[in-house]
């Protein structure tokens, strides 16, 4: 599918909403750039927590390999930032998730994050279990 970092909207499989906190806003009165990537992490954490199984129970974990982000706007104090996430690509041991962030209907950012599947507690790569792939869906 289209890569979210190129400005295309993802087909969201999961949506998470975050209310911007005082400590996330910088001297320009907008959310400091590093927080957007943390919000992507939070959205993935909540998506996985919503599944009927735990990845670790399946003997699988994943780690971030690459992240790109592009801003089209900004969020400010007490805004509700809606983060939508969906699978953009499945590889042999890696997968890419696409993210769109908005405040109301106003676009704020897009991101693409590539993760690599690993055996828990190691950096030994391994494919995602079928249960994970089925639960997250196809691009």
N, C-alpha and C positions, 0 to 999 in steps of 0.2 A: 504494500500500500504506500501512499504518500508519506514521506518522512516529516514528522511534526516540526523538526528543527528548520525545515524549509518553509514554514508558515502554514502548512496544511493542518486542518483539524483532525484529531484522532477520532476513531470510532470508540467511544468510551465503553469499557467493560466495567469500570468502577469509578465512582465519584465520591470525593471527600471534600468537606468544607472546613476552612480554618479561619477563625476570627483573628485579624492582625492585632498583635499585642504591642504595648508601648516600647518594650525592649527590642522590637524588630525594626523600628523606624529610625532612620539616620538623620543627620543634620539637614538634609534636603527635605525632610518630612515625608519621605516615602520609604518603603521597605528596602532595607539594605540588600544588595544583590545576592549575597551568599545564602540568605534565608530561603530563597525560592527553591534551591536544590534540596535544602532540608525538608521543605514541604513535599517535594517529590518523594523523598525517603519516607515521610510520614504516610503519604497516600499509599505507597507500596506496602508498608507495614500493616496499615488498616485493611488493605485488600486481602493480604495473606491471612490476617487474623479472622476475616469473614469466611474463609474457606472451611469446609467440614473436616479438614485434617490439618496437621502441622507438617511443614516441609521436613523438619528435623525427625519427625516420626517415620518419615519415608527414607531416612538415611541420606538426605540431600540438603545442601545449602547453596547460597549464591553470593557472589561479591561483585561490586561495581568495577567495571573495566574502563568505561568511557562515558562521559556526559557532555552534551552540548545544550546550550540554552540560548534563546533569542527573545528579547523583550520587545513588545509592541506597545507597552504602557506601563503603569506602575500601580501599586496598591498602597493605601495609606492606613493610618491608625483607625482601628475598629471596623475596617472593611471586612466583608466576608469574601474570602478568596476561595473560589470553587476550582478544585483540581480534578481533571478527568484523565484517566489513564487507561491504556489498552495496549495489547501486543501489536507491534509493528513487524516483527520478524522473529522466526525461530531458526537457530543454527543447530549444529550438531551438539555442542555443549554450551552455546551462548544463546541469549535472546535479547531483543531490544524492545523496550517499552516506550511508548510515545505519551507525552503529557501536554495538556493544554490547561492554562490557568486563566481565569477571568474574574472580574468583579461585576456581578450582575451579568449583563450581556456584553460588557466591555472587555475585549481581549487584553490580556496582560503579558503572557509569555507562552512560548512553546518550548518543549525540551525533548530530547531523546537520550535515553540511558541504556547502555549495553551492559548486561550482567553476564557473568560466567558461572555456570553450575559447578559446584565442587563437593567433594566428600566432606562432611562436617568436621571442622577443626583442622582442615588441611587446605592446601592450594592445589590438590590433585583434581583435575577437571573431570566432570562426569555429566552426561546428559540429564535433562530434567526427567523425572519419573512421568509416566503416562498420565497419572492422576493430576499432576501439576499442569501439564500441557492442556489436558482436557478442561480443567477448571478455569485456566486463564483465557483459553480460546485461541482461535486462529486469527491472523491479521485480516 
